[in-house]
């Protein structure tokens, strides 16, 4: 964890204003543009790092990321969170949910009302602005008019799908943080829709590399089930989903593999075992942990992917956050210390 944590602190992936770049291009030696979604993920990752290490630097960075989201990215006129702020032309349902979760994470450790107020307002805008007539939630809206973009069935991020349950966890977090039961119904709506839609999500594309990308999204769905993992229908979906994901990952990995998929699958195995949904397959977890560790660069960050054995030139903060949590959970599982399992996946 220390190497990956140091990468977050020292690599420059977080800008001086608190925003976090989508990725670092190792071939071009420069960061991509700042993303609100990635900044939300980073806020959660910094809180996780602070909680597990007690290092105050991580809390400072979490607050910096949260303030970027509330004071720079949030637009009180449109009352939403743009995909990128330069220019703010789109807003994504999924990104907004990740930002809500990041802000609530920082609020939990700081008790700063600024962060919970912004998370609540953003959660309300998700319910209001993204709702579709068929009961689903639009994946993307244009700004400033908030019109839904045309859906594209060939692109999972441009269609409603079971992966949206990860973003809906933002509403679940708000129920716990605010005791406002109005946020429970939309989470339940996405949960019911996702359980019905998950069966057709994989493989979902004729091109095997695209199936690997969809695996990443499918594992978001499994993560989104964790708050309700004690329910038989959710536990069954977790058990079946882990098996499906592992099958596709191993089948496609010789051609293309993603570090975040290894991390997400390993985390799901560990959480599923902890909540009693599926006993841990130690051999499979060990295999995935070893494969995941291969993606870590000397500087501590994790490469996004590997294609036919060659690293792709992207050092990814989300991959790094998922990987550091997955490997820490795996280490604690092996040593019998489960102190951080109270944290849901970043």
MIMARKE-367653 format. One record per residue (C-alpha): residue in one letter; residue number from 1; x, y, z. Coordinates in nm, 3 decimals. Example, Ala and Ser with C-alpha at 12.3 -4.5 7.8 and 13.67 -1.06 7.14 Angstrom:
<pts>
<'A' 1 <1.230 -0.450 0.780>>
<'S' 2 <1.367 -0.106 0.714>>
</pts>
This chain:
<pts>
<'X' 1 <0.000 0.000 0.000>>
<'X' 2 <0.281 0.244 0.084>>
<'X' 3 <0.415 0.258 -0.272>>
<'X' 4 <0.072 0.314 -0.424>>
<'X' 5 <-0.014 0.571 -0.158>>
<'X' 6 <0.309 0.756 -0.223>>
<'X' 7 <0.225 0.761 -0.594>>
<'X' 8 <-0.101 0.942 -0.517>>
<'X' 9 <0.087 1.195 -0.305>>
<'X' 10 <0.392 1.260 -0.523>>
<'X' 11 <0.317 1.175 -0.885>>
<'X' 12 <0.131 1.496 -0.969>>
<'X' 13 <-0.183 1.304 -1.066>>
<'X' 14 <-0.366 1.534 -0.822>>
<'X' 15 <-0.340 1.895 -0.931>>
<'X' 16 <-0.268 2.183 -0.688>>
<'X' 17 <-0.638 2.280 -0.694>>
<'X' 18 <-0.736 1.930 -0.578>>
<'X' 19 <-0.865 1.795 -0.908>>
<'X' 20 <-0.734 1.456 -1.023>>
<'X' 21 <-0.639 1.371 -1.380>>
<'X' 22 <-0.806 1.083 -1.556>>
<'X' 23 <-0.468 0.917 -1.617>>
<'X' 24 <-0.099 0.979 -1.680>>
<'X' 25 <0.040 0.907 -2.026>>
<'X' 26 <0.372 0.734 -1.971>>
<'X' 27 <0.475 0.770 -2.335>>
<'X' 28 <0.397 1.143 -2.353>>
<'X' 29 <0.495 1.213 -1.989>>
<'X' 30 <0.187 1.421 -1.919>>
<'X' 31 <-0.149 1.399 -1.745>>
<'X' 32 <-0.482 1.383 -1.921>>
<'X' 33 <-0.751 1.638 -1.827>>
<'X' 34 <-0.897 1.649 -1.476>>
<'X' 35 <-1.214 1.443 -1.434>>
<'X' 36 <-1.479 1.492 -1.168>>
<'X' 37 <-1.545 1.117 -1.156>>
<'X' 38 <-1.178 1.038 -1.101>>
<'X' 39 <-1.155 1.313 -0.839>>
<'X' 40 <-1.450 1.152 -0.660>>
<'X' 41 <-1.277 0.816 -0.668>>
<'X' 42 <-0.956 0.976 -0.542>>
<'X' 43 <-1.139 1.141 -0.252>>
<'X' 44 <-1.265 0.799 -0.144>>
<'X' 45 <-0.920 0.648 -0.193>>
<'X' 46 <-0.754 0.917 0.018>>
<'X' 47 <-1.007 0.857 0.297>>
<'X' 48 <-0.938 0.484 0.276>>
<'X' 49 <-0.562 0.546 0.292>>
<'X' 50 <-0.601 0.782 0.587>>
<'X' 51 <-0.822 0.537 0.775>>
<'X' 52 <-0.582 0.247 0.728>>
<'X' 53 <-0.250 0.433 0.777>>
<'X' 54 <-0.351 0.728 1.003>>
<'X' 55 <-0.128 0.947 0.784>>
<'X' 56 <-0.270 1.301 0.798>>
<'X' 57 <-0.140 1.380 0.448>>
<'X' 58 <-0.408 1.157 0.299>>
<'X' 59 <-0.683 1.339 0.484>>
<'X' 60 <-0.548 1.672 0.361>>
<'X' 61 <-0.558 1.542 0.004>>
<'X' 62 <-0.910 1.404 0.051>>
<'X' 63 <-1.029 1.746 0.168>>
<'X' 64 <-0.852 1.913 -0.125>>
<'X' 65 <-1.027 1.678 -0.371>>
<'X' 66 <-1.364 1.736 -0.206>>
<'X' 67 <-1.323 2.113 -0.213>>
<'X' 68 <-1.238 2.099 -0.582>>
<'X' 69 <-1.566 1.916 -0.638>>
<'X' 70 <-1.776 2.153 -0.425>>
<'X' 71 <-1.612 2.485 -0.505>>
<'X' 72 <-1.478 2.448 -0.860>>
<'X' 73 <-1.662 2.167 -1.040>>
<'X' 74 <-2.012 2.201 -0.893>>
<'X' 75 <-2.227 2.447 -1.084>>
<'X' 76 <-2.507 2.584 -0.863>>
<'X' 77 <-2.689 2.719 -1.169>>
<'X' 78 <-2.724 2.385 -1.347>>
<'X' 79 <-2.715 2.198 -1.013>>
<'X' 80 <-2.512 1.908 -1.146>>
<'X' 81 <-2.158 1.775 -1.177>>
<'X' 82 <-2.005 1.801 -1.524>>
<'X' 83 <-1.793 1.523 -1.673>>
<'X' 84 <-1.505 1.770 -1.718>>
<'X' 85 <-1.506 2.140 -1.637>>
<'X' 86 <-1.321 2.266 -1.943>>
<'X' 87 <-1.564 2.268 -2.113>>
<'X' 88 <-1.865 2.147 -1.907>>
<'X' 89 <-2.070 1.999 -2.192>>
<'X' 90 <-2.183 1.660 -2.050>>
<'X' 91 <-2.286 1.509 -1.721>>
<'X' 92 <-2.287 1.132 -1.660>>
<'X' 93 <-2.520 0.953 -1.418>>
<'X' 94 <-2.241 0.716 -1.321>>
<'X' 95 <-1.988 0.993 -1.255>>
<'X' 96 <-2.235 1.182 -1.037>>
<'X' 97 <-2.287 0.876 -0.819>>
<'X' 98 <-1.914 0.830 -0.773>>
<'X' 99 <-1.879 1.196 -0.674>>
<'X' 100 <-2.162 1.160 -0.421>>
<'X' 101 <-1.982 0.864 -0.266>>
<'X' 102 <-1.651 1.052 -0.254>>
<'X' 103 <-1.805 1.356 -0.088>>
<'X' 104 <-1.989 1.143 0.169>>
<'X' 105 <-1.663 0.958 0.243>>
<'X' 106 <-1.485 1.285 0.321>>
<'X' 107 <-1.780 1.412 0.524>>
<'X' 108 <-1.772 1.099 0.740>>
<'X' 109 <-1.418 1.174 0.860>>
<'X' 110 <-1.438 1.555 0.872>>
<'X' 111 <-1.805 1.623 0.964>>
<'X' 112 <-1.781 1.924 0.731>>
<'X' 113 <-2.136 2.008 0.626>>
<'X' 114 <-2.013 2.158 0.298>>
<'X' 115 <-1.942 1.812 0.164>>
<'X' 116 <-2.265 1.647 0.277>>
<'X' 117 <-2.472 1.940 0.154>>
<'X' 118 <-2.314 1.916 -0.192>>
<'X' 119 <-2.353 1.537 -0.199>>
<'X' 120 <-2.720 1.571 -0.105>>
<'X' 121 <-2.785 1.831 -0.374>>
<'X' 122 <-2.609 1.617 -0.633>>
<'X' 123 <-2.802 1.308 -0.525>>
<'X' 124 <-3.125 1.502 -0.567>>
<'X' 125 <-3.022 1.617 -0.915>>
<'X' 126 <-2.952 1.255 -1.014>>
<'X' 127 <-3.307 1.157 -0.919>>
<'X' 128 <-3.459 1.460 -1.089>>
<'X' 129 <-3.252 1.511 -1.404>>
<'X' 130 <-3.158 1.161 -1.519>>
<'X' 131 <-3.496 0.990 -1.474>>
<'X' 132 <-3.629 0.838 -1.798>>
<'X' 133 <-3.992 0.772 -1.886>>
<'X' 134 <-3.934 0.394 -1.886>>
<'X' 135 <-3.822 0.396 -1.522>>
<'X' 136 <-3.449 0.372 -1.599>>
<'X' 137 <-3.196 0.652 -1.567>>
<'X' 138 <-3.037 0.818 -1.868>>
<'X' 139 <-2.662 0.756 -1.877>>
<'X' 140 <-2.557 1.094 -2.024>>
<'X' 141 <-2.709 1.442 -2.043>>
<'X' 142 <-2.588 1.742 -2.241>>
<'X' 143 <-2.521 2.067 -2.059>>
<'X' 144 <-2.656 2.319 -1.988>>
<'X' 145 <-2.992 2.200 -2.127>>
<'X' 146 <-2.981 1.856 -1.957>>
<'X' 147 <-3.112 1.674 -2.260>>
<'X' 148 <-3.040 1.299 -2.278>>
<'X' 149 <-2.789 1.196 -2.541>>
<'X' 150 <-2.892 0.933 -2.792>>
<'X' 151 <-2.830 0.589 -2.648>>
<'X' 152 <-2.579 0.355 -2.813>>
<'X' 153 <-2.634 -0.014 -2.740>>
<'X' 154 <-2.280 -0.098 -2.856>>
<'X' 155 <-2.128 0.122 -2.583>>
<'X' 156 <-2.212 0.028 -2.226>>
<'X' 157 <-2.139 0.379 -2.098>>
<'X' 158 <-2.397 0.525 -2.337>>
<'X' 159 <-2.676 0.288 -2.235>>
<'X' 160 <-2.856 0.221 -1.910>>
<'X' 161 <-2.741 -0.105 -1.756>>
<'X' 162 <-2.673 -0.307 -1.446>>
<'X' 163 <-2.340 -0.125 -1.397>>
<'X' 164 <-2.538 0.183 -1.285>>
<'X' 165 <-2.599 0.012 -0.952>>
<'X' 166 <-2.248 0.115 -0.841>>
<'X' 167 <-2.345 0.481 -0.888>>
<'X' 168 <-2.678 0.422 -0.716>>
<'X' 169 <-2.480 0.331 -0.404>>
<'X' 170 <-2.444 0.707 -0.369>>
<'X' 171 <-2.814 0.721 -0.280>>
<'X' 172 <-2.768 0.435 -0.035>>
<'X' 173 <-2.484 0.632 0.128>>
<'X' 174 <-2.710 0.937 0.151>>
<'X' 175 <-2.982 0.741 0.327>>
<'X' 176 <-2.728 0.640 0.592>>
<'X' 177 <-2.573 0.988 0.616>>
<'X' 178 <-2.890 1.201 0.616>>
<'X' 179 <-3.164 0.958 0.725>>
<'X' 180 <-3.361 1.090 0.427>>
<'X' 181 <-3.564 0.790 0.312>>
<'X' 182 <-3.646 0.959 -0.019>>
<'X' 183 <-3.310 0.836 -0.148>>
<'X' 184 <-3.396 0.471 -0.082>>
<'X' 185 <-3.656 0.434 -0.357>>
<'X' 186 <-3.427 0.524 -0.650>>
<'X' 187 <-3.159 0.285 -0.521>>
<'X' 188 <-3.423 0.010 -0.500>>
<'X' 189 <-3.542 0.096 -0.851>>
<'X' 190 <-3.193 0.060 -0.996>>
<'X' 191 <-3.139 -0.257 -0.793>>
<'X' 192 <-3.453 -0.422 -0.932>>
<'X' 193 <-3.371 -0.312 -1.287>>
<'X' 194 <-3.010 -0.431 -1.258>>
<'X' 195 <-3.102 -0.775 -1.130>>
<'X' 196 <-3.332 -0.813 -1.428>>
<'X' 197 <-3.082 -0.680 -1.684>>
<'X' 198 <-2.758 -0.840 -1.565>>
<'X' 199 <-2.811 -1.171 -1.744>>
<'X' 200 <-2.761 -1.020 -2.088>>
<'X' 201 <-2.473 -0.789 -2.006>>
<'X' 202 <-2.197 -1.044 -2.072>>
<'X' 203 <-2.043 -1.104 -2.313>>
<'X' 204 <-2.246 -0.828 -2.479>>
<'X' 205 <-2.003 -0.757 -2.763>>
<'X' 206 <-1.853 -0.966 -3.047>>
<'X' 207 <-1.502 -0.826 -2.991>>
<'X' 208 <-1.315 -0.991 -2.705>>
<'X' 209 <-1.129 -0.675 -2.590>>
<'X' 210 <-1.466 -0.503 -2.563>>
<'X' 211 <-1.588 -0.790 -2.347>>
<'X' 212 <-1.297 -0.720 -2.111>>
<'X' 213 <-1.416 -0.359 -2.090>>
<'X' 214 <-1.768 -0.480 -2.013>>
<'X' 215 <-1.626 -0.704 -1.741>>
<'X' 216 <-1.510 -0.390 -1.564>>
<'X' 217 <-1.864 -0.253 -1.582>>
<'X' 218 <-2.024 -0.584 -1.481>>
<'X' 219 <-1.810 -0.592 -1.168>>
<'X' 220 <-1.947 -0.249 -1.084>>
<'X' 221 <-2.286 -0.419 -1.074>>
<'X' 222 <-2.161 -0.683 -0.832>>
<'X' 223 <-2.012 -0.413 -0.609>>
<'X' 224 <-2.345 -0.233 -0.609>>
<'X' 225 <-2.513 -0.544 -0.468>>
<'X' 226 <-2.301 -0.547 -0.153>>
<'X' 227 <-2.526 -0.323 0.061>>
<'X' 228 <-2.800 -0.585 0.011>>
<'X' 229 <-2.582 -0.895 -0.003>>
<'X' 230 <-2.777 -1.060 0.280>>
<'X' 231 <-3.083 -1.085 0.056>>
<'X' 232 <-3.104 -1.425 -0.121>>
<'X' 233 <-3.157 -1.273 -0.466>>
<'X' 234 <-2.850 -1.049 -0.431>>
<'X' 235 <-2.633 -1.322 -0.281>>
<'X' 236 <-2.726 -1.551 -0.571>>
<'X' 237 <-2.639 -1.281 -0.825>>
<'X' 238 <-2.303 -1.229 -0.655>>
<'X' 239 <-2.222 -1.601 -0.663>>
<'X' 240 <-2.319 -1.641 -1.025>>
<'X' 241 <-2.155 -1.315 -1.128>>
<'X' 242 <-1.817 -1.395 -0.976>>
<'X' 243 <-1.808 -1.721 -1.170>>
<'X' 244 <-1.903 -1.553 -1.497>>
<'X' 245 <-1.649 -1.275 -1.452>>
<'X' 246 <-1.365 -1.513 -1.367>>
<'X' 247 <-1.442 -1.727 -1.673>>
<'X' 248 <-1.434 -1.435 -1.916>>
<'X' 249 <-1.128 -1.279 -1.756>>
<'X' 250 <-0.914 -1.589 -1.787>>
<'X' 251 <-1.036 -1.658 -2.138>>
<'X' 252 <-0.955 -1.309 -2.272>>
<'X' 253 <-0.646 -1.222 -2.062>>
<'X' 254 <-0.385 -1.359 -2.309>>
<'X' 255 <-0.508 -1.099 -2.559>>
<'X' 256 <-0.602 -0.810 -2.331>>
<'X' 257 <-0.621 -0.771 -1.954>>
<'X' 258 <-0.706 -0.481 -1.727>>
<'X' 259 <-0.567 -0.428 -1.379>>
<'X' 260 <-0.895 -0.286 -1.251>>
<'X' 261 <-1.079 -0.605 -1.352>>
<'X' 262 <-0.834 -0.820 -1.155>>
<'X' 263 <-0.870 -0.583 -0.858>>
<'X' 264 <-1.248 -0.570 -0.874>>
<'X' 265 <-1.282 -0.947 -0.901>>
<'X' 266 <-1.042 -1.006 -0.611>>
<'X' 267 <-1.229 -0.754 -0.396>>
<'X' 268 <-1.563 -0.917 -0.477>>
<'X' 269 <-1.433 -1.260 -0.377>>
<'X' 270 <-1.318 -1.122 -0.043>>
<'X' 271 <-1.636 -0.927 0.027>>
<'X' 272 <-1.857 -1.217 -0.084>>
<'X' 273 <-1.679 -1.445 0.160>>
<'X' 274 <-1.708 -1.191 0.440>>
<'X' 275 <-2.084 -1.141 0.397>>
<'X' 276 <-2.147 -1.514 0.357>>
<'X' 277 <-2.253 -1.505 -0.008>>
<'X' 278 <-1.972 -1.728 -0.141>>
<'X' 279 <-1.687 -1.906 0.040>>
<'X' 280 <-1.351 -1.778 -0.070>>
<'X' 281 <-1.170 -1.972 -0.342>>
<'X' 282 <-0.820 -1.918 -0.203>>
<'X' 283 <-0.643 -2.050 -0.511>>
<'X' 284 <-0.836 -1.819 -0.743>>
<'X' 285 <-0.781 -1.522 -0.513>>
<'X' 286 <-0.408 -1.594 -0.494>>
<'X' 287 <-0.390 -1.615 -0.873>>
<'X' 288 <-0.571 -1.283 -0.917>>
<'X' 289 <-0.359 -1.112 -0.651>>
<'X' 290 <-0.039 -1.226 -0.820>>
<'X' 291 <-0.159 -1.114 -1.162>>
<'X' 292 <-0.270 -0.779 -1.021>>
<'X' 293 <0.066 -0.715 -0.855>>
<'X' 294 <0.236 -0.746 -1.195>>
<'X' 295 <0.069 -0.422 -1.306>>
<'X' 296 <0.241 -0.206 -1.044>>
<'X' 297 <0.518 0.015 -1.182>>
<'X' 298 <0.836 0.100 -0.993>>
<'X' 299 <0.692 0.439 -0.897>>
<'X' 300 <0.395 0.281 -0.723>>
<'X' 301 <0.112 0.347 -0.968>>
<'X' 302 <-0.065 0.071 -1.158>>
<'X' 303 <-0.079 0.039 -1.534>>
<'X' 304 <-0.430 0.037 -1.676>>
<'X' 305 <-0.384 -0.261 -1.904>>
<'X' 306 <-0.168 -0.503 -2.096>>
<'X' 307 <-0.230 -0.610 -2.454>>
<'X' 308 <-0.061 -0.922 -2.589>>
<'X' 309 <0.197 -0.888 -2.312>>
<'X' 310 <0.279 -0.520 -2.374>>
<'X' 311 <0.189 -0.246 -2.126>>
<'X' 312 <-0.053 0.020 -2.245>>
<'X' 313 <0.085 0.371 -2.174>>
<'X' 314 <-0.170 0.472 -1.911>>
<'X' 315 <-0.096 0.505 -1.540>>
<'X' 316 <-0.442 0.508 -1.396>>
<'X' 317 <-0.551 0.650 -1.057>>
<'X' 318 <-0.868 0.439 -1.043>>
<'X' 319 <-0.677 0.120 -1.125>>
<'X' 320 <-0.427 0.217 -0.855>>
<'X' 321 <-0.700 0.286 -0.598>>
<'X' 322 <-0.880 -0.041 -0.671>>
<'X' 323 <-0.555 -0.236 -0.667>>
<'X' 324 <-0.423 -0.097 -0.341>>
<'X' 325 <-0.751 -0.175 -0.168>>
<'X' 326 <-0.778 -0.524 -0.318>>
<'X' 327 <-0.424 -0.620 -0.225>>
<'X' 328 <-0.460 -0.476 0.125>>
<'X' 329 <-0.781 -0.673 0.178>>
<'X' 330 <-0.612 -0.987 0.047>>
<'X' 331 <-0.316 -0.937 0.279>>
<'X' 332 <-0.546 -0.887 0.575>>
<'X' 333 <-0.746 -1.194 0.481>>
<'X' 334 <-0.430 -1.406 0.472>>
<'X' 335 <-0.308 -1.269 0.806>>
<'X' 336 <-0.647 -1.287 0.977>>
<'X' 337 <-0.683 -0.911 1.032>>
<'X' 338 <-1.004 -0.785 0.873>>
<'X' 339 <-1.010 -0.437 1.021>>
<'X' 340 <-1.085 -0.253 0.694>>
<'X' 341 <-1.370 -0.470 0.569>>
<'X' 342 <-1.606 -0.208 0.710>>
<'X' 343 <-1.519 -0.006 0.397>>
<'X' 344 <-1.720 -0.090 0.090>>
<'X' 345 <-1.520 -0.093 -0.235>>
<'X' 346 <-1.376 0.244 -0.337>>
</pts>
